[in-house]
């Protein structure tokens, strides 16, 4: 049976930290163009669309060869709108307006411009019928692990995680690896997972990325870093 895989690039027009962030110049291109290129070159995607409330963003995407078949309702373009609701709206629109139904959704945030087609295809290769989602993660640096953190008690610092540990909290060797979502730069999720009310579900598989490749842009200095990294490539 053929599996329809939808690549979805959610890109609203508003942004507080960086005005017009999704089309801000980065590495010589509008920021969203890097994700459009990655999606266009990924082998696993049946089709890719941009979900946006902004006509200029839609035009940039279409110049990159990625369809923006609708303008997202304003209530789904606020700071508080959830990615789950945005994804479900796109799926429902495609089903009702174009009679096209997806089995798997690949969510691609436009704020991770160093993620490439290779990353998308590698993450998708980890997906299977018994899995709810594949999510991109990075390993938490040693200095940020919870047993390395402190909290304040009055004018003193005390261990955030107190008590005995089964390893030396001050030596990196022998400590367990911890992971955190990066963006996510890539999220592969079954449509049935979305229908159940979750982006991730309970059966998640990690796709481990490097810190550089998963650079996520929220603040101006992160845009400058991504610009520099892209130009080094």
C-alpha positions, 0 to 999 in steps of 0.5 A, a space after each residue: 500500500 502506498 504511504 502518503 507522506 506530507 512535509 509541512 513547513 509552518 511559517 507564520 508572519 508574526 515574530 517578536 524576537 526577530 521581526 519577519 523572522 521566517 523571511 529574514 536574510 540568512 546565509 544569502 537567502 530568506 530563512 525559510 528557503 533553506 527548509 524549502 530546499 531541504 524538503 524539495 530534495 528529501 526523497 521520503 516526502 510525497 509532497 510538501 506545503 507551507 502553512 502560513 497566514 502571510 502572503 509574502 511568505 507564501 510567495 517566497 515559498 512558491 518561488 522555491 517550488 513549495 506550494 502554499 495552497 491556503 492562508 492559515 486562519 488568524 487564530 492559528 497564527 498567534 503566539 499561543 497557537 499550537 503546532 498540533 492545531 496547525 498540523 491538523 488544520 493543514 491535514 483537514 484542508 488537504 482532505 476536504 479541498 483536494 481529497 488528498 489524505 496523508 498517512 505520515 506528517 513530517 513537520 519541518 520548522 523553518 527556523 532550523 536552516 542547517 537541517 538538510 534533506 539527508 537529515 529528513 530522510 535519515 529520520 524518516 528511515 527510523 519510522 515504522 508501523 509500531 512507532 508513534 513519532 521520530 523526533 530530532 534531539 541533541 545530547 545535553 552537554 555535560 555542564 547542563 545535566 541536572 546533577 551539575 546544576 545548583 539552586 539558591 537557598 538564601 545566599 548559598 548554592 546547593 545541588 539541584 539534585 541532592 542525595 547520592 547518585 550511582 555515579 560521580 556527579 563531577 566526572 563526565 565519564 560514567 554519567 548517563 546520556 540525556 537528550 532534549 528536543 532540538 526545534 524539533 528540526 525534524 518530527 516524523 509523526 503518524 497521522 493517527 498520533 495527531 488524531 489521538 491529540 498528540 504530536 509525539 505519542 508515547 512510542 517515540 524514537 530519537 533521531 540524534 543531530 549535532 548542535 550545529 546542524 540543529 541550530 534553532 533561531 529564536 534570538 538575533 544572535 542565533 540568526 547571526 550564528 546560523 548565517 555564519 555557519 551557512 556561509 562556511 558551508 
